[in-house]
Amino acid sequence: MQNSSLAAALFPAALPLPADLEERYPQRELPQGARVTRFAPSPTGFLHIGSLYTAFVNLLTARSSGGVFYLRIEDTDKKREVQGGVEALLQSLGEFGIVPDNMDEVLNDAARADGYGPYVQSARREIYQAFARELVLNGLAYPCFCSEEELNAMRTEQEGAAAPQKGYWGKWARCRDLSEEEAIARVKAGEPWVLRLRSACREDERVVFTDEVRGKIEMPANILDAVILKTDGMPTYHFAHAVDDHLMRTTHVIRSEEWLASVPLHLELFRACGFKPPKYAHISALMKQDGGGKRKLSKRKDPEAAVSWFTEQGYPAAAVLEYLMCLVSSRFEDWRRANPTAPREGFPFTLKGMSASGALFDLVKLTDVSKGVIAGISGADLAREVSEWAGSYAPQFAALTAKHPGYLGQILAIDRDGAKKPRKDISRYGEVEDYTAYFFDELFTPAPVPGGEEILRGYSYSNEDKEAWFGRIRELAVSLGYAASPKEYKENPTAFKGHVGDVSAVLRLAITGRENTPDLWAICRVLGEERVRSRIEGCLRQA
């Protein structure tokens, strides 16, 4: 059925033809089996950790198959758009190393740098209208002139009639059977209209498809005459995604499980437009333990829902991605234990290996993973990363470390560089200031050493190798009535005041102000002889 007159009344004549668009956006030249995936957010605010998770899975899918991962900005809903939202989105993705293959095209608003743009939907208006016009020409779409009041009355009527399906369909689709002449007359009269898909599905019809994560799924077919173009001529999400995923040659649409209910409509849109549908994979939402149950991470309730929170707290991007890999696949942790130093990319990722149940986002587990990641960073590299972070989030600490070039790297190298089992006592950059505070005179807080005066008076520090240093502490301990070793003390505790470890504990407290620290000899080497002597003398003065 060719409704050429109606199409001419609804759309400008200069629109491109679908055939021309097919030629403009050819199939991608990729190896067999390569997957083309996309992350398609709206610039409506901060990046949710669940969205980062989705983008990460899309990236893994493309990279593991030698395919393409691209970014598309879905900005057709201008009312929800946030100023600077696109820039903030790109920055957040970049901070976590999730870099789409078309980043330059998005940043520079390039229309055809790689042949498949523009990647901002508001710049693709004519493309959507070209396919919408084709649907009208073929009798598969029609203009609807129903006002909001009429639609509200329809919903009320459906509730009273206990309609099996709420929405614009069947006898409630009042504009579906308007004659072409009446529709044209109303358009020319200036009545506002939206364009609706003319659903071809029966009320008892079912659709069956295979989800790459969840397996075979059967659902009721779409019977609603869904809106595909709004009154401003821009597409709804549903229609835009069908056109874009087809022309951008997306092979796999990987998205949150909340979109699962939309699959019947999306499959019908692909069918109506004559497109081959992509494969769908609906991944589970990130959940949080709340009392005795679980709930989705909430923008309103949970600060960690915002990706920016992890940056502000100083979690390394590598740690966040390492933890997300644990959520992506339950097999990753075993693989990591067997391959402790291998890059994440070596893990044999598959969509079918993902769980269909909700993944529990556990900050305690993230912290543990982050400790392991940070433990594997050299002192100099960690100092550089901490300094960069502090420049934005802890400026006073950044200024302090800048006064002592190289000093923070020496501190963080203790029990780290060259150690078989590096210490795992830092979980994020935000902890480093407190962790290292006693090394800086400006931050050092002396602690009283009750009963330790005899030890402090008898101790004289000199910059020597570790064996000689500890040998002198042992000699001091024995001279003051302490056992030379914990074992000796344990065998005859009544014969000694304590053991050499107790003597070291007094010195540790005097020099660092803390009871628990990394290796004391290494600490003294970094502090330097003058500072060590000064702190011991300060303790004696306060005794």
N, C-alpha and C positions, 0 to 999 in steps of 0.2 A: 504494500500500500504506500503510494507516494503522496505524502501531504506537503507538496512543494509550496503551495500558497501559504499554508500555516507556518512552515519553516521560514519562508521569506519575511513573514510578518514578525517573527520572533527574533531573527538573527540578522546581522549585517551580511551583505552579499560578499564581502571581501574575505571571509573566513577561509582558511586553508582547507583542502579536501583531506579526508582520512587517508586516502591512498598516498598523497604527498607526504603526510606525516609519517607513514610507515616507511617511506623511502628515506626521509630525513633521519629517522631513528632506526637504523638497521640492527640486525642481531649482532651482538658483541662477538668479536673474534677472540675466543678463549679456548683453552684446552678442553677436551672432552671431560665432563664431570665437574668442571669449575662452576662454583655457585656465586651468584650475584645477590648480595644482600644489601639492606639499607637500614639506616636509623632515621626516622622521620618524625622528629619532635615539633611541637608548636612553641614559639618563643613567648611563653606565658609566665615566666618566672624562673626560680632556681631549678637546677637539674636535680631530680630525685635520684636517690641511690638505686631505686628499682629501674629507672631509665638508664642509668649507667650500666647496670647489670644486663639489660636488654641489648644495649649497644655493644657491650663486650661479647655477648653470645653471637651477635651478628658478625662481629669482627672475626671471632674464632672460626665461624662457619666458612667465611670467605677465604681466610688465610689457609685453613687446613686443606682446601681444595684447589688452591691456586687461582681463586676467583677475584671478585671485585667487591669491596665494601664502600658504599657511598652514603653521603648525608643529604637529606632532602628537608627543607624547611617548610612546614605546613602552616602557612600564615594566612589562610583564607578567612579566619575569624578575627577580624581586626579589633573587635570589642575586647577580646581577651589578651591581645598582644601587649607586652611590656616593653617600654622604651629601653633599648640596649639589650634586649633579650637574646638576640642572635649572637652578639659579641660575647655575652656572658656564657652562653651555651658552648661556643667554640673554645673559649678559654678553659672551661671545666673539662671538656673532653681532652684538650691538649695536655692539661696538667696530669691526666691519668694515662697518657700515652695512647689514647684511642683516636687515631688520626685517620679519617676517611681518605680514600684515594682521590676524592674530588675537592679536597680542602681549599686549594687555590681557586677553584671555580666559585665556591660558595663565598670565600672571603672577598673576592674581586668582582662578584656579581657577574661573572662571565657567562654569556648565553650558550656558547658552543665550543668552549675550549677543549672539551673531550668528546664533543658530538652529541651529548645527551642532556645538556642543560636547556634552559636555566633550571637551577635546583631550588629556586624559591617559588612556591606555588602562585603567589600573587602576580608573578611575571608570566604565567602560562595561561592566562585567561582565554585567549583565542583558541588555544589547543583544546581546552575543555569544551568550549562552545562549538567547536567543529564537530566533535563526537556527539555532543548533545543534539545538534542539528541533524546529524545522521540518524539518531534514534527517532526524532520527530518525523523525518522523511519516511522511515520504515514503520511508522505507527507504534513504536515501542516507548514513546514518551509523549506527554501532553501537558499543556499549561493548566495550572490550577489557580483559580481566582478567589478561593475561600479566604475569608477574613479570619482573624484570630478569634473573634466572637463566634463565628460559625464553627470553627474547629473545636472550641470549648463546648459548644452545644452538642457537637457530635460525640465528644468524649462522655458527656453526661448521659446522652442517649444510650451509648454503648454500655455504660455501667448499669443503667436501669434494665437494659435488655439482656444483661449477663452475656455479652458478646464473647465468643470463644477467643477472639483476638482483638486487642485494642489497637486502634490506629486507622489509617486511611485505606480502606479496602472494601470490596463487595458493594453492598447497597449504600455504604457510607462514603464511597468515593464519588462525590457528587459531580465533579467536573470530568470524570473519566469518559463519559459518553456525550459530552458536548459535541455538537456538530462542528465541522471545520469552519463553517461560515460564522457561527456564533462566537467561537473562540477568537477568530480574526477580528470580528467587530469589537469585542471587548478589549483586545490588545490595542487596536487603533483608537479606542475611546480613552486609553490611558490608564486602564485598571491595572493595579500591580498584580504580578503573577509569579509563581514559582513553577519550575518544571519538575514533573513527577515521572518516575519510571512506571510504565504500564506492566505490572507484574503478570507473568504468564503462568504462574503456578496455581495449582488447585489447593483447596483447603486441606485435603487429606494427603497431599503429596509429601514425600520425604526426600532429603538429600543425604548422600553418603559420600564421605571423603576420608582420606587418610591423613591424619595429623602426624608430622614427623616426630613429635614427642609422645603423643598420647595414643597413637595407633588409629584403628578404624573408628569413625564416629558417625552416627546417624542422627539427624535432627529434622524437625519440621521444616519444609521449604518456606521460603519467603513469599508471603501473599500480600504484603503491604505495597502500596504504590508510593514508594519512598521519594522524598524530595532529592533531586540531584543537582538542580541549580536554584540558588536563592534569589530573592527579589533584586539583589544588586548584580545579578548575572554571574556571581562567583559560585563555584561548585561546593557541595557539601563534602565532608571528609570522605564519605563512602565512594562517591563518584570520582573525586580527584585521585584517590588512591588506586582505583582500577585503571584509569587512564595512564597515570604516571608509572605504575609498576609495569604496565604493558610496554610503554614506549621506552622506559629506561631499562627494559629487558631484565627485570628482577626475576630470579628463579625461585627464591625462597623468602617468604614473608614471615619473619620471626618477631613475635610481639607478645605482650602480656596476655594472660589467660582471660582478662576482662573483655577481650575482643572476640572471644570464641563465639558468642551469641550472634555476632555480625556476619559470620561466615556464609550462611544461606543467602543473605542479601548480596554479599560480595561475589559469590559464585554466580548469582543471577545477573549481576551487572557485567561480569566478564562474558557470560553467555550472550547477553543482549548486544554487547558491543562487538561480538565476534572474536574475542580475545581468548587465547589459551590461558587458563588461570595458573598462577604460581603455586608452588607447594607451600602449605601453611604449617607453622610450628608455633604452638601457644605454650609459652613457658610460665611456670608457676610464679605467683607474686611472692615477694620477700615478706616473711612474717616475723612477728616479735612475740616473745613470751610475755604474757600479761596476766599475772595471777595464776590461776589454774588452767587458763586457756591460751589461745594464740589469736592474734589479729594482724591485719596488714600494717606495715609501717605507715605512720600518719604524718603528713606535713604539719598538722596542727599540734600533735602531741609529742613527736619525737624529733629532737634536734638532729639526730643522725640520719634522718630522712633526706636532708640536704647534702649533696656531695660536697658543698663548700665547707661543711662542718669538719670533715675529715682533713681537709687542707688546713683549716684554722687550728685544729688540734695538733697538727704536725704528724699525722700518719703518713709514712712514705707511700707514694702512689703504687710502688711495687708491692707493698704489703697489702694494700686494699685489693689489688688485682689478684694477688696470691690467694687471699681469702675468698674472693669471688670464685676463683677456680674450684675451691673446696665445695662451694654451693652448686657450681655448674655440674660437677660429677663427684659422686661418692668414691670413685676410684682414684681420684687425684691424690689424696693423702698417702695412699699406699705407694703410688708412683713416685711421689716426692721423697718418701723415705728411701726408696730404692735408687733415686736419682737426685741426691741432695743439692748438687751444684748445677744441674742441667737447667737450661732456660725453659720457661713455661711452655713455649711453643713446641717443645718436644713431646708434650703429652698427647696421646692419640685421642683427640676429641671427636665425638660424634653427637649429633642431636638425639639419636635414639638412646644414648647413654644417660640422658638427663632424666631426672625424676619428674613425674607428673604431679606430685604432691607439693605443697607449699614449702619453700626453703626457709629455715629458721635463721634469721640474722642475729648472731650472737656476738655482742661487743667483747665479751670475755674471750671468746675464741679468736676474734680479730686481734685483740691485744696480744695473745699468745703467738699468733702467726707473725705479727709485726715485730715482736721481740726477736724471733728467729731471723727475720729479714735484716733487721738493723745489726744483729750480731755478725752478719756476714759482710758488713761494710767496713772498710779500713778506717782508721782514725782520721786520716787526712780527708778522705772523701766524706765521711760523716760530718766532720767539722764544716766542710764547705756547704753541705746540704742544710745543716742546722743554721748556719750563718745566713744563707739565702732566705730560709723560712723566717728567721728572727727579724730580718730586715722589714718584713711586712707585719709580723704578728707579735714580736717582742723587741721593739726598737731599743729599749734601754740595755737589754742583754746584748743586742747586736753592736751597740756603741761600745760596750765594755770589751767585748772580744776583739773589736777592731783596734783597740788600744794595745793589744798584745798579739800581734800577728804570729800565727803558727802555734800559739800556746794551746788553744782549744784542741787542735789536732794531736798535740802531745798528750793531753789529758785523756782524750777518747781512745788513744792507742793502747792505753793500759789494759792488760788482760784481753786484748782484742787482736792487735797485729801479731801474727805468728803463733797465736795460741791454738792448741789443738781443739779446745772447747771454749770458744769466746763467751764472755759473760752475756747473759740474756736478761739484763736488768733495765734496759731502756725500751719502751714500747712506742714512743712517739717523740718527735722533736720538742714538743712542749714540756717534756720532763727534763730536758738536758740542763736547763738553768739550775734547777734545784739539785740535780745529780752532780753537777760540777761546782756548785757555789763555794765550797770550802777551799777551792784552789785560788779564788780571787779574794784579795784582802778586802775589797769593797763589799763582798757578800758573806765573808767568813763570820760565823757566830761561834765564839769560844764556848766551851762547855766546862763546868767544874769537874775536877778530878779528885773527889774526896778520898783521902788515904793514899794518894799516889805520889805525894811529895818526895818520899824517899827514892822512889824509882826515877822521878824526873831529875832530882839533884845528881843522881849517880850516872845519868845517861848523857853522853856527849856525841852528837851526830857528826859524822864526816862522810863525804861523798866517796863511797867505796863500793866494790862489787857486792852482790847480794849475799854470797857465802860469808864473806868477812863481816859484813854488816850484821847478819843474824848471829854470827859467832860471838860478837861483842855483846849482843843482847842476852845471849845465853850465859855468858860469863857474869854479866851484871845480875841476872836472875839468881844464879847459884850463890854469888857473894851476898845476896840479900836474904837468902834462906828459901828460895823457890826451887822446885825440881827442874832439872834441865830438860825434861820432856813430860808431856801429859801422861805417857805410859808409866814413867817412874813415879809420878805423883799418885796415880791410880793404885799402884802396888803398895804404897805406904803413905796415905794422905795425912796422917797425924804428924808426920815428920817434917812437913813443909808448910809454908804459908800459902802455897799455890804452885803453879807451874809457869814455865816460860811464856805460855800463851797468855797468862794473866798479865804479865809484864808488858807484852806487846799490846794488849788491849788498853792499858793505861797510856802508852805512848800514842796509840791510834787516836784515842779520845782527845789527848792534848793537842795533837798536830792537826787533826781534821775536825774536831768538835762532834764526831760521830762514832757510833759503836760498830757500824758495819760499813765497810768500804772495799774497794778492790785492793790489790796487793800493796801493802804499806811501803815496802822498799821502793816500788815503782813510783808511788805517790811522792815520796820524799825526793826522789831524783828529779821529778818534774817541778816540785815546789822550790827546790834549791836549798843549799845549806843555810844560807842567811835567814830565809823565811822559816825553816824548820826550827832553828835555834831561837828565833824571835818568839815563836808560838809557845815553845816550852818555857821560856823565861816569863812570858806573859801569864801562863798558868801558875807558875810559882809565885808570881807577885800577887795573884788573886787568891792564893791558898790561905 
